[in-house]
């Protein structure tokens, strides 16, 4: 497999790493919070995947803006 667009490939790898990281962090945070509370409850630790999603959206926006600037112009046309 030949990688044609290295920047896009790196962005996708980073997004996958963020998704895996937020899943692991959420599981650990829920476990830790339940141990601290001494009971099963719902708190802010369930919002960690939303934070991961926001990070991915920011990365995608930065990537798309850099690609549109590379192509030139507002609409990506020269």
N, C-alpha and C positions, 0 to 999 in steps of 0.2 A: 504494500500500500504506500503510495506516494502522497505526502502531505503537500497540498497545493498552497493553502493559506495558513502559514504558521501562526499568525496572530489569532485567527479564529480558532484554531486548534487549541492554543494555550488558554483562550477564554473559556472554551468548553471544558477543558480539564479542570480549570479553577472553579467553575460552577459545580462540577461533579464533586470536587473536594469539599466545597461549602455545603452541599446537600448532605453528604456523608457525615461531615463534622457536626452539622446541626442536629442530625438524627441521633448521633452518639451523645452529644451534649444534652439534648432534651431528655434522653433516657436516664443519664446520670443525674441531671438536675431534679427530675421527678423523684428518683430514689432518695437522693440526699434530702430534699425538702420533706418527704414523708417521714424519714427518720428523725429529722429535727422537730417536726410538729408532733410526732408520736401517733399520728393518725393519717388516714388517707384524705387528702383535701386537694382542691384545685386552686392554683395560684398563677403567678406570672411566669412560672417555668414552662407553662404550656404555650407561651407566646414566642419561644425561641425559634421555632420554624418560620414564624412571620418575619423575624429579624433576618434570618437567612434569605428569605425571599426578597426582602428589601435590598440586601446587599447584592443579590444576583441581578435585580432590576437596575441598580446603579451601574454595575459592571457592563450590562448589556447596552445601556444608554451611552456610556463613555465609548464603548466599542463602535456603536453605530455612528456616533458623531465623528469619531476619528476616520471612519471609512467614508463618510460623506464629505469630509474636508479633503481627503485624499483624492476623491473623484472630482472634487471642485464644485463649488457652488452650493446653493441652498437645496436644490432638487437632485443633486448628484450628477448634473449634466455639465459638460464643458461648453 
